[in-house]
Amino acid sequence: MNNAINMLPCPMCGCTSINVKNEQPTDNSGGYFIECPDCGISTSLRYACGDDPIPLLAEQWNRRATAQCLHQIAEPQAEAMRLADECEESATHWVHEIDTRFKAAKMLRAQHARIAELEADNASLRGINSAQDKALAELEGQLEAIGAGGVESLRKRDCGGCR
Ligand SMILES: [Zn+2]
């Protein structure tokens, strides 16, 4: 049997010990075929009718091995799955990141609204203070006009940190 022809590994299991066989190994009268010793996948039978069937079988085996080599796509497939996981992981990360930013924006808006409220309160307090000062000045003028004492005891005590 001519096994010198280079045979590609088995397309199903990757076995590299691929040989041509004969269905009647004792007298070689049967059909020739190529079979994987590991998983049993095989070519069809070819008979020696003038032509040497072995190069044709080898060509048939190698064409199948190239076209349907499942183990050859195993690695790119694994890489594709790894990339899919990576994309999913980074998407999860960004979903969390986006959520955090939305929450931060919401908090900042709430703080801004509270500051605006406090500013409005402060402005109305300033208005009250100025009205008080004006009333005190008027009272002071009236007391002076009737010759009474000052208004110092009526003035707010300034603690220095409240204004
Ligand atoms: Zn195989």
Boltz pocket constraint, residues with backbone or C-beta under 6 A from the ligand:
constraints:
  - pocket:
      binder: B
      contacts: [[A, 10], [A, 11], [A, 12], [A, 13], [A, 14], [A, 15], [A, 36], [A, 37], [A, 38], [A, 39], [A, 40], [A, 41]]
      max_distance: 6.0
